[in-house]
Amino acid sequence: MNNRFTSLLRKELLDAVRDKRSVMAGLYYAFFTPVLLAVVLTAVINKATNPEDIEITITNGIEASNLVNYLSDRGISQGDDPDKLKNIELVISTDFSKQLNRAEPAEVTLIADQSEDSLRTAIARIKRALGSYSSEMVSLRLISRGINPNIINPVKVHIQDQATAVSKGGQIMGVMTMLMILSVFVAGMNLAIDTSAGERERNSLALLLSHPVSVLQLVMSKTVAVSIFGMLGLILTIIVSKFVYPFVPWQELGFSVDISGSFVLGALLAGFSVAIFAASMQLFVSFMAKSFKEAQTYISFVMFVPIAMSYAATLDFAVEELRWAPVSGQLQALIDLAKGKEIPLLQLAVSCLSTLIISLALIFGMERLLKSEKIVFGL
């Protein structure tokens, strides 16, 4: 019996290796996603910590030379180069100086299309600079009248951030961990479709079932083969992440992101149950579909459910039960591990066990399906 299962598993793996295009498509995700994420995060961090100067149109700037100089010191100035000039205009009132001298509100108008995505960051910077200038003018007015400026701040709030660099980095690791879990689903997806709906279209599924092997052995061999490629996707994602993430300037944000040995071990242990679940779910849906293309459509839709649950578990308003649910429970445990917290062993054990129970139910469900001629021949 073991020899038959081993032979079936070898056959599934050899077929997968021969079909390099479909298998590599899943592994490409595992390789390139961490690289692209690292590139994007590096660009975002560099832009956030080293903002470029903003060139805008300032009308009546001569009426408020102090304000113009104040903005210029903060990288906001009158632009002359049409290529760098942003479509933002700051109109200063012609009575700006007189209004200030009379201790009246001096008017400025910011004209811009706030629905334009490319201008939102610049508009926000200009608003902050104008607000800061206004606060300084209020303080100067109070001082000139012999009044302590602190009188307008009756409550002074001190915030003590107890988060460590590692725990702050854990927030970013939440996104990375989701991508790692997702790689398990993506890496084996094409193989799951090909070894089920694909074999049925090639009429090789019925031929396999005619051999002296049990249906359960056939289902188990396919599930294990797809699970192996799912784990390969996870391992590849971890290896690439380990090499590329140190090049991201986390220190600029006060973060520390480290894919430690304990995190790798936890990801592999949690990923094992997720890989079996992903394989059994994808195979079950593919066998239910009547064609290869239909299976692709169904799997793309069904995969959204565990992914959505995983994402929902990371939100502040998420219900506590999601931390115990399949897939989302493993994800939360890995995020806690990345933040340097103690691993919730009971939570992780329950989520892994429930994931395996659902997987077994799907495996026995497939065994029952393949005893039906309608499923085997796609009728």
Buried (B, 14 or more C-beta within 10 A) or exposed (E): EEEBBEBBBEBBBEBBEEBEEBBEEBBBBBBEBBBEBBEEBBEEBEEEEEEEEBBBBBBBBEBBEEBBEBBBEBEBBBBEEEEEBBEBEBBBBEBBBEBBEEEEEBEBEBEBEEEEEEBEBBBEBBEEBBEEBBEEBEBEEBEEEEEEBEEEEEEEEEEEEEEBBBBBBBBBBBBBBBBBBBBBBBBBBBBBBBBBBBBBBEEEBEEBBEEEBBBBBBBBBBBBBBBBBBBBBBBBBBBBBBEBBEEBEBEEBEBBBBBEEEBBEBBBBBBBBBBBBBBBBBBBBBBBBBEBEBBBEBBEEBBEEBBEBBBBBBEEEBEEEBBBBBBBBBBBBBBBBBBBEEBBEEBBEBBBEBBBEBBBEBBEBBBEBBEEEEBBEBE
